[in-house]
Amino acid sequence: MELLVYSADWCRDCREAKRFLSQHSIPFTEINIEKTPGAAEQVIAHTGKRAIPQFVLNGKWIQPYKPGHGFLHDEMSELFGVPPQ
């Protein structure tokens, strides 16, 4: 399994997404859109907006949060096969 996480330091939902992955020992590679040249453009090219966090799981782009509602714990638990929090 290859998991990329597009994020930024200032993003609360990004911190929650990384906390979830760490709590469940799910390995990931973080791509900070403010420190990695071209990363923000990749997000826009694949999602049509500058929306983070974004997961790229085995090449498939997944938005692990819902604007105004935060990180989707139940959906991501099911996706990764881990117990819900």
N, C-alpha and C positions, 0 to 999 in steps of 0.2 A: 504494500500500500504506500503510495506517495501522496503526502498531504502538504500543500502550500497554504499559508495563511497570509493574505494581504492585509496589512494593518498600518496603524500610526500610533505613536506614543500618546497622543492627546485623546484618542478614541476610547471612550468608556466601554462600548460594546466589544471592541477589539480585546481589551484587557479581560473582559468576562469570557470571551471565546477561548483565549489562551489559557485562562485559569481552568476552564472546563476540560480542555485537552490535557493539561498537565495533571489534573486530579485523576483522570482516567488513564494516565500513562500512554496517551496516544501521541506518537512521535510526529513532529511537524517541522517544516522549515518556514520561518517567518520572513516575509518580504515587506519591509517598511517602505511605504509609498513615498515618503518624504526623503529617504536616504538612498533609495535604489533608483538610479536613472532609468526612466521609461516605465517604471512600475505603475504609476498612476494612469498612464496612457493605456497600459494593458488592461487595467480594471475597466476603464471607460470603453475600450474596444470590445470587451466581452460582455459587459453589462449595460452599456448605454448611459452610464452615470458614474460619478465618482462616489461610490457607496462602499464603505468598508465597515466591518470586516467582510472578506470574501474567502471562502475555502475553494481550493482547486484539488479535488480528490480524484486521483488517477486520470487527470485531464478534464474532469467535469467541474464546471463552475457552480458553486452552491452559495447562496446567501444565507448565512446561519442566524440571521436576526430579522425582525420585522420592525420597520420604523415606528417609533412611538411605543413599542412593546418590549423591545430589548432582545436578548439572546434567546433562541428557541431551544430551550433545554430538552424538552420532550422529543422534539423532532430529531435533534442531533444525537440524543441518546439512542434512539431507534436506528438511525443511520449507522452509527458506529458500534451498535450492539453492546451498549453498556447500560447498567441500571440507571433509571431516571433519578434525579436528585430530589 
